[in-house]
């Protein structure tokens, strides 16, 4: 996965092959704060990351992945198709009714240039979706959106680290559990084990796969990553990375980076617990990246926000 929605740049999906590190914009800082409903601006006002150098996900292998999309378009989507332009962000199903995503996914710049929250009725959720243009998957409506109280939408990464980049979306109705739809446990649900640097993790999303192509990929992509220490992450990105974040990056068989980029924002970073028979758990949510390149991408750490998530969503 390679995209524009993690940290300084939002992660957004893009159609076509996955981008290689050599195709990145040299030295660019990617801003993940502007939804793909408007063309992403690679220079620093984008809003979603994508999975760069990822591989397609088979049906039933990321049952917690959801798509956050626009309910309707207010302009001609060309050169994209409508289904591509409707894509906004990814998210993770944490119960039958609640979804975790990046807070920057639920804000947008209005016509006056002010950052404002997106009204719930402007968005829809699709769950159990692998192929992005599958209109047999129903749109789900949203009851409310809860943003972490300490999130500041005016923070501009990387100059101002995006702290507490997490929001919870409540649906109007419970989602039916099936082979394609299943909630994922939160990191820490199986014990206090913390994955060490070097541990394996996976990220999924519909973020762009090439920096020069803003279209989302037709199929959900997966990136195989490894956890990077906060100290190394800060050094490689050249900015402080806080304890409420975690970092990860991958390398494919050709030596190119595997990471997130535009369209991937809010997407789940998942790993197998060290306990509980190695069940998969939600580690983080795609937040920002320096330039969709070999530097570690930054995720909102679920463990650091676990109490707020459980209290807000009423999880047991």
Number of C-alpha atoms within 10 A of each C-alpha: 42 40 44 50 49 44 38 35 42 44 49 43 44 38 21 16 17 24 30 24 23 11 12 18 16 11 10 16 24 35 35 41 40 30 31 34 20 17 15 27 19 22 14 23 23 30 42 46 48 47 41 39 29 30 18 18 17 13 15 15 13 27 21 24 29 26 28 26 23 22 17 13 14 8 9 10 16 9 10 14 13 15 18 25 25 25 28 33 37 36 30 32 25 23 20 16 18 25 24 29 30 36 28 36 32 29 19 21 16 11 7 6 8 11 16 13 17 15 12 18 12 13 20 21 22 21 23 22 24 27 17 21 15 13 11 7 15 13 16 18 18 20 13 15 20 16 22 19 10 10 16 15 19 13 15 18 25 22 12 13 18 27 22 25 29 29 23 24 24 21 20 13 13 12 18 12 13 10 12 17 21 22 21 20 20 20 26 18 15 17 11 12 12 13 16 11 14 13 14 17 23 22 30 31 45 43 40 37 36 31 25 13 15 29 28 33 30 19 23 27 29 27 29 23 27 21 22 22 17 21 12 15 23 18 13 14 18 13 15 16 23 18 11 16 25 27 29 29 26 27 18 15 7 8 11 17 27 34 43 49 47 49 44 45 44 41 38 32 28 25 23 19 23 15 14 11 9 11 13 19 23 28 27 33 31 43 44 43 37 29 35 41 28 22 24 32 33 32 29 32 25 26 20 18 19 15 11 13 22 13 10 16 18 10 11 5
